[in-house]
Amino acid sequence: MTDAPPTTGLHHVTNICTDMDETVEFYEDVLGWHTVKRTQNYDDPGTKHYYFSPTPAGEPGTNVTYFEYPNSRGAPGPGASHHFAFGVEDEETLEAWRDHLRERGVRVSEIKDRTYFKSIYFSDPDGLVFELATSGPGFGVDEETPGESEIDPFEQGHEE
């Protein structure tokens, strides 16, 4: 434990996209989220900066934001995010999301048992990987042999 002052949790995540219109369509039409703010990157005036949230008010802790850099496509490297996960209540909701995404032409993995939760994986139009993960059973469960194997999130496996 450090002497650092406490934080209140995750406030927002900011990503980069190559086409804001595609990103808006993905968040609004595929995920059903709201575009809660359209502004610019204050550190790079003229660069679009949009905020998306599952709630219309876009409270802190619910926002995912994007800067638009049309010529930024490349391979992720050090300092880049690998993926981020949104929570869902249970496996039934996870199955409904999987079906919803597939109906909209999104490539989505089968349901994966991740020991601590079950999840599915899919990508946004620029290839950023998303995960939807169930609440349980939780992190109180331990793997028999931690780190024993690596799993490709898009590897087609068993269906729960």
C-alpha positions in Angstrom: 0.0 0.0 0.0 1.2 3.5 -0.8 0.6 6.9 0.7 -1.0 8.0 -2.5 -4.4 9.6 -2.1 -7.4 7.5 -3.1 -9.0 7.6 -6.6 -12.7 7.2 -7.2 -12.3 4.6 -10.0 -12.2 4.7 -13.8 -13.4 8.0 -15.1 -13.2 7.5 -18.9 -11.1 5.8 -21.6 -10.0 7.6 -24.7 -9.2 5.8 -27.9 -8.2 6.8 -31.5 -10.3 6.1 -34.5 -9.7 6.7 -38.2 -13.3 7.6 -39.1 -15.6 9.2 -36.6 -18.7 8.6 -38.6 -18.0 4.8 -38.6 -17.3 5.0 -34.8 -20.5 6.9 -34.2 -22.5 4.3 -36.2 -20.8 1.5 -34.3 -21.6 3.0 -30.8 -25.1 4.2 -31.6 -26.4 1.5 -34.0 -24.5 -1.6 -32.9 -24.0 -1.0 -29.2 -27.0 1.2 -28.6 -24.9 3.8 -26.8 -25.4 7.6 -26.8 -23.1 10.2 -28.3 -23.1 12.5 -25.3 -20.5 15.2 -26.4 -19.0 16.3 -29.6 -16.0 18.6 -29.2 -12.4 18.9 -30.2 -9.1 17.7 -28.7 -8.1 20.7 -26.7 -4.4 19.7 -27.0 -4.8 19.4 -30.8 -7.4 21.9 -31.9 -9.4 20.8 -35.0 -9.2 17.1 -34.1 -12.6 15.6 -33.4 -13.2 14.3 -29.8 -16.5 12.5 -29.2 -17.8 11.0 -26.0 -20.0 7.9 -25.9 -21.9 6.4 -23.0 -24.5 3.7 -22.4 -26.5 6.4 -20.4 -27.9 9.6 -22.0 -26.2 11.7 -19.3 -22.7 10.3 -19.8 -21.8 10.2 -16.1 -18.1 9.8 -15.1 -17.2 6.1 -15.2 -19.4 5.4 -18.2 -17.7 7.3 -21.0 -15.5 6.0 -23.8 -14.1 8.8 -25.9 -12.4 8.9 -29.3 -10.0 11.3 -31.1 -10.2 11.1 -34.9 -6.9 10.7 -36.7 -7.7 9.4 -40.2 -4.1 8.3 -41.0 -3.3 6.6 -37.7 -4.0 3.0 -38.6 -1.2 0.7 -37.4 -0.3 -2.2 -35.2 -0.7 -1.7 -31.4 2.5 -1.5 -29.5 3.8 -0.6 -26.1 1.7 2.0 -24.4 -1.4 1.0 -26.4 -4.5 -0.7 -25.0 -4.9 -4.4 -25.8 -8.6 -4.4 -25.1 -11.2 -3.2 -22.6 -14.2 -4.9 -21.1 -17.7 -3.9 -20.3 -19.7 -5.7 -17.7 -23.0 -7.6 -18.2 -25.1 -9.1 -15.5 -25.0 -12.8 -16.4 -24.5 -15.5 -19.1 -28.0 -15.1 -20.5 -27.3 -11.4 -21.2 -23.9 -12.4 -22.7 -25.7 -14.8 -25.1 -28.2 -12.1 -26.0 -25.3 -9.7 -26.8 -23.5 -12.3 -28.9 -26.6 -12.9 -30.9 -27.3 -9.1 -31.2 -23.8 -8.5 -32.5 -23.9 -11.3 -35.0 -27.2 -10.1 -36.4 -25.4 -6.8 -37.1 -22.6 -8.4 -39.0 -20.0 -8.1 -36.1 -17.5 -10.9 -35.9 -17.8 -12.1 -32.3 -16.2 -15.0 -30.4 -18.0 -17.9 -28.8 -18.5 -17.6 -25.0 -15.2 -18.1 -23.2 -14.9 -19.4 -19.6 -12.3 -17.2 -18.1 -12.5 -18.8 -14.6 -13.4 -15.5 -12.9 -16.2 -14.7 -15.4 -17.5 -15.7 -18.9 -17.0 -13.4 -21.8 -17.2 -12.7 -25.5 -14.8 -10.6 -27.7 -15.4 -8.4 -30.8 -13.8 -5.4 -32.4 -14.8 -1.9 -33.4 -14.4 -0.7 -37.0 -10.6 0.1 -36.4 -9.9 -3.3 -34.8 -9.9 -2.3 -31.1 -10.9 -5.4 -29.2 -13.9 -5.2 -26.8 -14.9 -7.8 -24.3 -18.2 -8.2 -22.6 -17.8 -10.0 -19.3 -20.2 -11.4 -16.7 -20.2 -10.4 -13.1 -19.4 -13.8 -11.6 -18.2 -16.0 -10.3 -15.6 -13.3 -9.3 -12.0 -12.9 -8.6 -12.2 -15.0 -5.4 -11.9 -18.1 -7.6 -8.3 -19.3 -8.4 -7.0 -21.0 -11.5 -5.6 -24.5 -10.8 -2.3 -23.5 -12.4 -2.1 -19.7 -13.0 -0.8 -18.7 -16.5 -0.6 -22.3 -17.7 -2.0 -21.5 -21.2 -2.6 -18.6 -23.5 -5.9 -18.4 -25.4 -6.7 -16.4 -28.6 -9.9 -14.5 -27.8 -11.2 -15.1 -31.3 -10.2 -18.8 -31.4 -13.4 -20.8 -32.1 -14.0 -23.0 -29.2 -16.8 -24.6 -27.3 -20.1 -22.9 -26.9 -21.4 -22.9 -23.3 
